[in-house]
Amino acid sequence: MAAYRAEDDYDYLFKVVLIGDSGVGKSNLLSRFTRNEFSLESKSTIGVEFATRSLNVDGKVIKAQIWDTAGQERYRAITSAYYRGAVGALLVYDVTRHSTFENVERWLKELRDHTDPNIVVMLIGNKSDLRHLVAVSTDDGKSFAERESLYFMETSALEATNVDNAFAEVLTQIYRIVSKKAVETGDEGAASTIPSKGERINIKDDVSALKRVGCCSS
């Protein structure tokens, strides 16, 4: 029997959305995580694009379908379809532009208006490589995350710092909720049951264990 698994062979498919102002680096976070690529040319995303990558969590293959959208206001009409079925979100701001951090609250409200209340959300302070230009301190990001019960990390898509960690943490937490729920419902073996291909796992129930900052920014 072959030791490898086919590209479309996975146990869970989780939809994760990237949100935040235009120019904070969402597209580069996506390309760094899914293709290990970074583009210095900043070009605006038109509409929506998504990419996938599979990770191994506790012996299960988790396929992440990560959606990226333009941060500009004129594309706001796509919101409800964009958010539908999302079980995780990375809310991104640029540590060198304070206005992008100020808008995090508005993005979070929009996210919560359109998704299940138990969605796993990580606040991302991107462009941490530009330390000499930092306008938003790590403590400010961390305290906002704590207040809103979000995970938090500072990343650099340019230097590939914490990018894999951020996505992996979100996907691991989603998976843990799903498997914990399967065990709690008394469904024998449900935690290891492979859903039909393309099935989305929606997180409905209490996830009070998530109400903490998941990790540090070091």
Helices and strands as residue ranges (DSSP letters): E 12-19, H 26-35, E 48-57, E 60-69, G 73-78, H 79-83, E 86-94, H 98-102, H 104-114, E 120-126, G 131-133, H 138-147, E 151-154, H 163-184, G 190-192, G 208-210
